[in-house]
């Protein structure tokens, strides 16, 4: 039983692959924070019609949608990656953890600054 619990905890800590059927227009996102992770610049944004904290990454042709974070209200971020080409990078080292921590910081700053 303990092996099963350990497996479930490890599995729950991994980010999830996601497909976004109706992604937000990136230029419509209100950017609430940014972070440099492993030499990549990420921006965190919100959009009224798409209730997630969206994550974009700088690319040669402009920002690209990396994914989104949920669970921030409960201080338990879940990372959802919709750029499947970025999957190997996300799983390398502690990149996913760094993104979740940066997303949580951006969310807290947004709530503090926007909600007073």
DSSP file (Angstrom, degrees, kcal/mol; ACC not computed):
  #  RESIDUE AA STRUCTURE BP1 BP2  ACC     N-H-->O    O-->H-N    N-H-->O    O-->H-N    TCO  KAPPA ALPHA  PHI   PSI    X-CA   Y-CA   Z-CA
    1    1 A X     >        0   0    0      0, 0.0     4,-2.1     0, 0.0     5,-0.2   0.000 360.0 360.0 360.0 -38.4    0.0    0.0    0.0
    2    2 A X  H  >  +     0   0    0      1,-0.2     4,-2.4     2,-0.2     5,-0.2   0.865 360.0  54.1 -64.7 -35.5    2.9    2.4    0.8
    3    3 A X  H  > S+     0   0    0      2,-0.2     4,-2.4     1,-0.2    -1,-0.2   0.908 107.4  51.0 -63.6 -41.3    4.3    1.8   -2.7
    4    4 A X  H  > S+     0   0    0      2,-0.2     4,-2.5     1,-0.2    -2,-0.2   0.914 110.6  48.1 -62.6 -43.4    1.0    2.8   -4.2
    5    5 A X  H  X S+     0   0    0     -4,-2.1     4,-2.5     2,-0.2    -2,-0.2   0.913 111.4  50.1 -64.0 -42.4    0.8    6.0   -2.2
    6    6 A X  H  X S+     0   0    0     -4,-2.4     4,-2.3     2,-0.2    -2,-0.2   0.907 111.7  49.0 -62.6 -41.2    4.4    6.9   -3.1
    7    7 A X  H  X S+     0   0    0     -4,-2.4     4,-2.7     2,-0.2    -2,-0.2   0.923 111.1  49.4 -63.6 -44.9    3.6    6.3   -6.8
    8    8 A X  H  X S+     0   0    0     -4,-2.5     4,-2.3     2,-0.2    -2,-0.2   0.887 111.4  49.2 -63.4 -39.6    0.4    8.4   -6.6
    9    9 A X  H  X S+     0   0    0     -4,-2.5     4,-1.2     2,-0.2    -1,-0.2   0.924 112.9  47.2 -64.7 -43.9    2.3   11.3   -4.9
   10   10 A X  H  X S+     0   0    0     -4,-2.3     4,-0.5     1,-0.2     3,-0.3   0.911 113.4  48.0 -64.5 -42.2    5.1   11.2   -7.5
   11   11 A X  H >< S+     0   0    0     -4,-2.7     3,-1.1     1,-0.2    -1,-0.2   0.897 109.0  53.5 -65.2 -40.6    2.6   11.1  -10.4
   12   12 A X  H 3< S+     0   0    0     -4,-2.3    -1,-0.2     1,-0.2    -2,-0.2   0.763 102.4  59.4 -66.4 -25.0    0.6   14.0   -8.9
   13   13 A X  H 3< S+     0   0    0     -4,-1.2    -1,-0.2    -3,-0.3    -2,-0.2   0.635  88.4  92.2 -81.0 -12.3    3.7   16.1   -8.8
   14   14 A X  S << S-     0   0    0     -3,-1.1    65,-0.1    -4,-0.5    77,-0.0  -0.506  82.8-111.8 -79.9 148.8    4.3   15.9  -12.5
   15   15 A X        -     0   0    0     -2,-0.2     2,-0.4    63,-0.1    65,-0.2  -0.320  34.0-124.0 -68.7 164.7    2.9   18.5  -14.9
   16   16 A X  E     -a   80   0A   0     63,-2.7    65,-3.3    -2,-0.0     2,-0.3  -0.875  11.2-121.2-113.6 145.0    0.2   17.3  -17.3
   17   17 A X  E     -a   81   0A   0     -2,-0.4     2,-0.3    63,-0.2    65,-0.2  -0.635  39.1-175.5 -78.3 143.4    0.0   17.5  -21.0
   18   18 A X        -     0   0    0     63,-2.9     2,-0.5    -2,-0.3    66,-0.1  -0.971  26.1-150.0-140.7 151.5   -3.0   19.5  -22.2
   19   19 A X        -     0   0    0     -2,-0.3     2,-0.7    64,-0.1    63,-0.1  -0.993  17.2-150.2-121.0 122.7   -4.7   20.4  -25.4
   20   20 A X    >   -     0   0    0     -2,-0.5     3,-0.5     1,-0.2    -2,-0.0  -0.831   7.8-168.4 -96.2 114.8   -6.4   23.8  -25.3
   21   21 A X  T 3  S+     0   0    0     -2,-0.7     2,-0.4     1,-0.3    -1,-0.2   0.920  85.9  21.5 -69.3 -44.9   -9.4   23.8  -27.7
   22   22 A X  T 3  S-     0   0    0      0, 0.0    -1,-0.3     0, 0.0     2,-0.0  -0.719  83.3-170.9-125.0  80.0  -10.0   27.5  -27.6
   23   23 A X    <   -     0   0    0     -3,-0.5     2,-0.1    -2,-0.4     3,-0.0  -0.317  29.2-103.5 -69.5 154.9   -6.7   29.2  -26.4
   24   24 A X        -     0   0    0      1,-0.1     2,-0.5    26,-0.1    -1,-0.1  -0.395  38.0 -99.0 -71.7 154.6   -6.8   32.9  -25.6
   25   25 A X    >   -     0   0    0      1,-0.2     3,-1.8    -2,-0.1     4,-0.5  -0.657  32.4-140.5 -70.3 124.0   -5.4   35.4  -28.1
   26   26 A X  G >  S+     0   0    0     -2,-0.5     3,-1.2     1,-0.3    -1,-0.2   0.842  99.7  57.3 -61.0 -34.7   -1.9   36.0  -26.6
   27   27 A X  G 3  S+     0   0    0      1,-0.2    -1,-0.3    36,-0.1    -2,-0.1   0.665 102.4  57.7 -71.1 -13.5   -2.1   39.8  -27.4
   28   28 A X  G <  S+     0   0    0     -3,-1.8    -1,-0.2     2,-0.1    -2,-0.2   0.525  81.5 109.9 -92.2  -6.7   -5.3   40.0  -25.3
   29   29 A X    <   -     0   0    0     -3,-1.2     2,-0.8    -4,-0.5    18,-0.2  -0.457  67.4-135.5 -70.1 138.4   -3.6   38.6  -22.1
   30   30 A X  E     -B   46   0A   0     16,-2.9    16,-2.0    -2,-0.2     2,-0.4  -0.866  25.8-135.6 -90.3 110.5   -3.1   41.0  -19.3
   31   31 A X  E     +B   45   0A   0     -2,-0.8    14,-0.3    14,-0.2     3,-0.1  -0.535  31.4 171.6 -74.4 125.0    0.5   40.2  -18.2
   32   32 A X  E     -     0   0A   0     12,-3.1     2,-0.3    -2,-0.4    13,-0.2   0.433  61.6  -7.1-113.5  -3.7    0.7   40.0  -14.4
   33   33 A X  E     -B   44   0A   0     11,-1.2    11,-3.0    76,-0.1     2,-0.3  -0.971  53.7-153.9-177.9 167.8    4.2   38.7  -14.0
   34   34 A X  E     -B   43   0A   0     -2,-0.3     2,-0.3     9,-0.3     9,-0.2  -0.976   7.8-174.9-151.3 160.0    7.3   37.3  -15.6
   35   35 A X  E     -B   42   0A   0      7,-2.3     7,-3.3    -2,-0.3     2,-0.6  -0.986  23.5-132.7-155.5 150.2   10.2   35.1  -14.8
   36   36 A X  E     +B   41   0A   0     -2,-0.3     2,-0.5     5,-0.2     5,-0.2  -0.948  30.0 178.2-105.8 119.5   13.4   33.9  -16.4
   37   37 A X  E >   -B   40   0A   0      3,-2.8     3,-1.5    -2,-0.6    -2,-0.1  -0.978  68.9 -17.9-126.5 118.7   13.8   30.1  -16.0
   38   38 A X  T 3  S-     0   0    0     -2,-0.5    -1,-0.2     1,-0.3     3,-0.1   0.906 128.3 -52.1  53.9  46.2   16.7   28.3  -17.5
   39   39 A X  T 3  S+     0   0    0      1,-0.2     2,-0.4    -3,-0.1    -1,-0.3   0.582 115.9 115.3  67.0  13.2   17.5   31.3  -19.8
   40   40 A X  E <   -B   37   0A   0     -3,-1.5    -3,-2.8    17,-0.0     2,-0.6  -0.942  62.6-135.3-112.9 135.2   13.9   31.4  -21.1
   41   41 A X  E     -B   36   0A   0     -2,-0.4    17,-1.9    -5,-0.2     2,-0.4  -0.787  24.3-172.5 -90.8 121.9   11.7   34.3  -20.5
   42   42 A X  E     -BC  35  57A   0     -7,-3.3    -7,-2.3    -2,-0.6     2,-0.4  -0.889   7.0-159.3-112.1 144.0    8.2   33.4  -19.4
   43   43 A X  E     -BC  34  56A   0     13,-2.2    13,-2.6    -2,-0.4     2,-0.5  -0.954   6.6-148.4-121.3 144.7    5.2   35.7  -19.0
   44   44 A X  E     +BC  33  55A   0    -11,-3.0   -12,-3.1    -2,-0.4   -11,-1.2  -0.950  25.9 170.6-114.7 127.7    2.1   35.0  -16.9
   45   45 A X  E     -BC  31  54A   0      9,-2.5     9,-2.8    -2,-0.5     2,-0.3  -0.932  22.9-145.7-139.8 160.5   -1.1   36.5  -18.0
   46   46 A X  E     -B   30   0A   0    -16,-2.0   -16,-2.9    -2,-0.3     2,-0.3  -0.865   7.4-168.5-122.1 157.3   -4.9   36.5  -17.3
   47   47 A X  E >   - C   0  50A   0      3,-0.6     3,-1.7     5,-0.4     5,-0.3  -0.969  24.8-133.4-147.7 129.8   -7.8   36.9  -19.6
   48   48 A X  T 3  S+     0   0    0     -2,-0.3     3,-0.2     1,-0.3    -1,-0.1   0.791 105.8  46.6 -55.9 -34.1  -11.4   37.4  -18.5
   49   49 A X  T 3  S+     0   0    0      1,-0.2     2,-0.4    -3,-0.1    -1,-0.3   0.539 112.8  51.4 -87.4  -6.3  -12.9   34.8  -20.9
   50   50 A X  E <  S-C   47   0A   0     -3,-1.7     2,-2.4     2,-0.1    -3,-0.6  -0.803  77.9-154.0-132.6  89.7  -10.3   32.1  -20.1
   51   51 A X  E     +     0   0A   0     -2,-0.4     2,-0.3    -3,-0.2    -3,-0.1  -0.353  57.7  89.8 -76.5  72.6  -10.0   31.6  -16.3
   52   52 A X  E    S-     0   0A   0     -2,-2.4     2,-0.9    -5,-0.3    -5,-0.4  -0.924  83.7-103.7-144.0 168.8   -6.5   30.3  -15.9
   53   53 A X  E     - D   0  69A   0     16,-1.7    16,-2.1    -2,-0.3    -7,-0.2  -0.901  47.4-150.1 -95.2 107.0   -3.1   31.9  -15.3
   54   54 A X  E     -CD  45  68A   0     -9,-2.8    -9,-2.5    -2,-0.9     2,-0.5  -0.493   5.5-149.5 -83.2 147.4   -1.7   31.5  -18.8
   55   55 A X  E     -CD  44  67A   0     12,-3.1    11,-2.5   -11,-0.2    12,-1.7  -0.972  13.5-175.7-122.2 124.5    2.0   31.0  -19.5
   56   56 A X  E     -CD  43  65A   0    -13,-2.6   -13,-2.2    -2,-0.5     2,-0.4  -0.859   9.7-152.3-115.6 155.5    3.8   32.2  -22.6
   57   57 A X  E     -CD  42  64A   0      7,-2.6     7,-2.5    -2,-0.3   -15,-0.2  -0.963  26.3-107.0-125.0 143.2    7.4   31.7  -23.6
   58   58 A X        +     0   0    0    -17,-1.9     2,-0.3    -2,-0.4     5,-0.2  -0.452  43.8 175.5 -65.8 138.6    9.5   34.0  -25.9
   59   59 A X    >   -     0   0    0      3,-0.3     3,-1.6    -2,-0.1    -1,-0.0  -0.901  46.1-100.5-138.2 167.6   10.1   32.5  -29.3
   60   60 A X  T 3  S+     0   0    0     -2,-0.3     3,-0.1     1,-0.3    -2,-0.0   0.821 124.1  43.0 -60.4 -31.9   11.8   33.8  -32.4
   61   61 A X  T 3  S-     0   0    0      1,-0.4    -1,-0.3    -3,-0.0     2,-0.2   0.291 129.9 -80.3 -97.9   9.5    8.4   34.7  -34.0
   62   62 A X  S <  S-     0   0    0     -3,-1.6    -1,-0.4     2,-0.0    -3,-0.3  -0.656  79.6 -18.7 117.8-176.6    6.9   36.2  -30.9
   63   63 A X        -     0   0    0     -2,-0.2     2,-0.4    -5,-0.2    -5,-0.2  -0.286  58.0-160.5 -65.0 145.9    5.4   34.7  -27.7
   64   64 A X  E     -D   57   0A   0     -7,-2.5    -7,-2.6   -38,-0.1     2,-0.7  -0.942  26.7-105.9-124.3 150.1    4.1   31.2  -27.9
   65   65 A X  E     +D   56   0A   0     -2,-0.4    -9,-0.2    -9,-0.2     3,-0.1  -0.644  35.8 174.7 -78.2 115.6    1.6   29.6  -25.5
   66   66 A X  E     -     0   0A   0    -11,-2.5    16,-1.8    -2,-0.7    17,-1.8   0.867  52.3 -87.6 -85.8 -42.6    3.4   27.2  -23.2
   67   67 A X  E     -DE  55  81A   0    -12,-1.7   -12,-3.1    14,-0.3     2,-0.3  -0.970  40.6 -90.3 166.6-152.8    0.5   26.3  -21.0
   68   68 A X  E     -DE  54  80A   0     12,-2.4    12,-3.0    -2,-0.3     2,-0.4  -0.968  19.1-129.6-152.0 165.8   -1.5   27.3  -18.0
   69   69 A X  E     +DE  53  79A   0    -16,-2.1   -16,-1.7    -2,-0.3     2,-0.3  -0.953  21.2 179.3-121.1 139.1   -1.6   26.9  -14.2
   70   70 A X  E     + E   0  78A   0      8,-2.2     8,-2.8    -2,-0.4   -18,-0.1  -0.767  58.9  53.0-124.4 175.7   -4.6   26.0  -12.1
   71   71 A X      > +     0   0    0     -2,-0.3     5,-2.5     6,-0.2     3,-0.4   0.581  65.2 127.2  77.0   9.9   -5.0   25.5   -8.4
   72   72 A X  T > 5 +     0   0    0      1,-0.2     3,-1.6     3,-0.2     5,-0.1   0.836  64.5  61.2 -71.3 -32.1   -3.4   28.8   -7.5
   73   73 A X  T 3 5S+     0   0    0      1,-0.3    -1,-0.2     2,-0.1     4,-0.0   0.845 109.1  44.0 -61.6 -32.9   -6.2   30.0   -5.3
   74   74 A X  T 3 5S-     0   0    0     -3,-0.4    -1,-0.3     2,-0.1    -2,-0.2   0.285 114.9-116.0 -93.9   9.4   -5.5   26.9   -3.0
   75   75 A X  T < 5S+     0   0    0     -3,-1.6    -3,-0.2     1,-0.1     2,-0.2   0.815  88.9 109.9  57.1  31.9   -1.7   27.4   -3.1
   76   76 A X      < -     0   0    0     -5,-2.5    -1,-0.1     2,-0.0    -3,-0.1  -0.628  57.9-160.2-133.2  73.4   -1.5   24.1   -4.9
   77   77 A X        -     0   0    0     -2,-0.2     2,-0.5    -5,-0.1    -6,-0.2  -0.277   6.5-162.1 -64.9 137.7   -0.4   24.9   -8.5
   78   78 A X  E     - E   0  70A   0     -8,-2.8    -8,-2.2    22,-0.1     2,-0.5  -0.987  12.7-144.2-116.0 126.0   -1.0   22.4  -11.2
   79   79 A X  E     - E   0  69A   0     -2,-0.5   -63,-2.7   -10,-0.2     2,-0.5  -0.800  13.4-169.8 -96.4 126.4    1.0   22.9  -14.4
   80   80 A X  E     -aE  16  68A   0    -12,-3.0   -12,-2.4    -2,-0.5     2,-0.6  -0.974   7.2-158.2-117.4 120.3   -0.7   22.1  -17.7
   81   81 A X  E     +aE  17  67A   0    -65,-3.3   -63,-2.9    -2,-0.5   -14,-0.3  -0.877  21.2 169.1-106.1 119.6    1.6   22.1  -20.8
   82   82 A X        +     0   0    0    -16,-1.8     2,-1.2    -2,-0.6   -15,-0.2   0.549  64.7  81.2-104.3 -10.6    0.0   22.6  -24.2
   83   83 A X    >   -     0   0    0    -17,-1.8     3,-1.7     1,-0.2     4,-0.3  -0.770  61.1-176.2 -91.4  91.2    3.2   23.1  -26.1
   84   84 A X  G >  S+     0   0    0     -2,-1.2     3,-1.0     1,-0.3     4,-0.3   0.720  76.5  66.5 -67.6 -20.3    4.2   19.5  -26.4
   85   85 A X  G 3  S+     0   0    0      1,-0.2     3,-0.4     2,-0.1    -1,-0.3   0.762  98.6  54.6 -67.8 -23.2    7.5   20.3  -28.1
   86   86 A X  G <> S+     0   0    0     -3,-1.7     4,-2.5     1,-0.2     3,-0.4   0.508  79.7  99.8 -85.4  -5.0    8.5   21.9  -24.8
   87   87 A X  H <> S+     0   0    0     -3,-1.0     4,-2.1    -4,-0.3    -1,-0.2   0.877  78.5  50.7 -53.7 -47.4    7.8   18.7  -22.8
   88   88 A X  H  > S+     0   0    0     -3,-0.4     4,-0.6    -4,-0.3    -1,-0.2   0.907 113.3  46.9 -59.5 -39.2   11.4   17.4  -22.6
   89   89 A X  H >4 S+     0   0    0     -3,-0.4     3,-1.0    -4,-0.3     6,-0.2   0.922 109.7  53.6 -65.5 -43.7   12.5   20.8  -21.3
   90   90 A X  H 3< S+     0   0    0     -4,-2.5     6,-1.1     1,-0.3    -1,-0.2   0.878 111.5  45.6 -58.8 -39.5    9.7   20.9  -18.8
   91   91 A X  H 3< S+     0   0    0     -4,-2.1     2,-0.3    -5,-0.2    -1,-0.3   0.554  90.3 104.2 -83.9  -7.5   10.7   17.5  -17.4
   92   92 A X  S X< S-     0   0    0     -3,-1.0     3,-1.9    -4,-0.6     4,-0.2  -0.578  95.1 -39.8 -79.7 135.0   14.4   18.3  -17.2
   93   93 A X  T 3  S-     0   0    0     -2,-0.3     3,-0.2     1,-0.2     4,-0.1  -0.212 114.5 -35.3  54.2-133.8   15.7   19.0  -13.7
   94   94 A X  T 3> S+     0   0    0      1,-0.2     4,-2.4     2,-0.1    -1,-0.2  -0.050  95.7 124.0-111.5  30.9   13.4   21.1  -11.6
   95   95 A X  H <> S+     0   0    0     -3,-1.9     4,-2.5    -6,-0.2     5,-0.2   0.919  74.0  50.6 -57.9 -47.6   12.0   23.3  -14.5
   96   96 A X  H  > S+     0   0    0     -6,-1.1     4,-2.5     1,-0.2    -1,-0.2   0.913 111.3  49.0 -59.6 -43.0    8.4   22.4  -13.8
   97   97 A X  H  > S+     0   0    0      1,-0.2     4,-2.5     2,-0.2    -1,-0.2   0.907 110.5  50.9 -62.7 -41.6    8.8   23.2  -10.1
   98   98 A X  H  X S+     0   0    0     -4,-2.4     4,-2.4     2,-0.2    -2,-0.2   0.895 110.7  48.8 -63.5 -39.6   10.4   26.6  -10.9
   99   99 A X  H  X S+     0   0    0     -4,-2.5     4,-2.7     2,-0.2    -2,-0.2   0.926 111.4  49.3 -66.2 -43.8    7.5   27.4  -13.3
  100  100 A X  H  X S+     0   0    0     -4,-2.5     4,-2.3     2,-0.2    -2,-0.2   0.909 112.3  48.2 -61.7 -41.7    4.9   26.5  -10.7
  101  101 A X  H  X S+     0   0    0     -4,-2.5     4,-2.2     2,-0.2    -1,-0.2   0.910 113.1  47.5 -65.1 -42.0    6.7   28.6   -8.0
  102  102 A X  H  X S+     0   0    0     -4,-2.4     4,-2.5     2,-0.2    -2,-0.2   0.885 111.5  51.2 -66.6 -38.1    7.0   31.6  -10.4
  103  103 A X  H  X S+     0   0    0     -4,-2.7     4,-2.6     2,-0.2    -2,-0.2   0.912 109.5  49.9 -64.2 -42.1    3.3   31.2  -11.4
  104  104 A X  H  X S+     0   0    0     -4,-2.3     4,-2.6     2,-0.2    -2,-0.2   0.902 111.2  49.2 -64.3 -40.8    2.3   31.2   -7.7
  105  105 A X  H  X S+     0   0    0     -4,-2.2     4,-2.6     2,-0.2     5,-0.2   0.931 112.0  48.4 -62.0 -45.5    4.4   34.4   -7.1
  106  106 A X  H  X S+     0   0    0     -4,-2.5     4,-2.3     1,-0.2    -2,-0.2   0.904 112.5  49.1 -62.2 -40.9    2.8   36.1  -10.1
  107  107 A X  H  X S+     0   0    0     -4,-2.6     4,-2.6     2,-0.2     5,-0.2   0.932 112.0  47.4 -64.1 -46.8   -0.7   35.1   -8.9
  108  108 A X  H  X S+     0   0    0     -4,-2.6     4,-2.6     1,-0.2    -2,-0.2   0.911 112.7  49.3 -62.2 -42.2   -0.1   36.3   -5.4
  109  109 A X  H  X S+     0   0    0     -4,-2.6     4,-3.0     2,-0.2     5,-0.3   0.905 111.3  50.2 -62.5 -41.1    1.3   39.6   -6.7
  110  110 A X  H  X>S+     0   0    0     -4,-2.3     4,-3.0    -5,-0.2     5,-0.5   0.930 112.1  46.2 -63.5 -46.1   -1.7   40.0   -8.9
  111  111 A X  H  X5S+     0   0    0     -4,-2.6     4,-1.9     2,-0.2     5,-0.3   0.923 116.1  46.2 -62.8 -44.0   -4.1   39.4   -6.1
  112  112 A X  H  X5S+     0   0    0     -4,-2.6     4,-0.7    -5,-0.2    -2,-0.2   0.936 121.3  36.2 -64.0 -47.0   -2.3   41.8   -3.8
  113  113 A X  H  <5S+     0   0    0     -4,-3.0    -2,-0.2    -5,-0.2    -1,-0.2   0.825 126.1  36.6 -79.2 -32.3   -1.9   44.5   -6.4
  114  114 A X  H  <5S+     0   0    0     -4,-3.0    -3,-0.2    -5,-0.3    -2,-0.2   0.836 124.4  36.9 -91.6 -35.1   -5.2   44.2   -8.2
  115  115 A X  H  <<       0   0    0     -4,-1.9    -3,-0.2    -5,-0.5    -2,-0.2   0.546 360.0 360.0 -96.0  -8.4   -7.5   43.3   -5.3
  116  116 A X     <        0   0    0     -4,-0.7    -4,-0.2    -5,-0.3    -3,-0.1   0.454 360.0 360.0  79.7 360.0   -5.9   45.5   -2.8
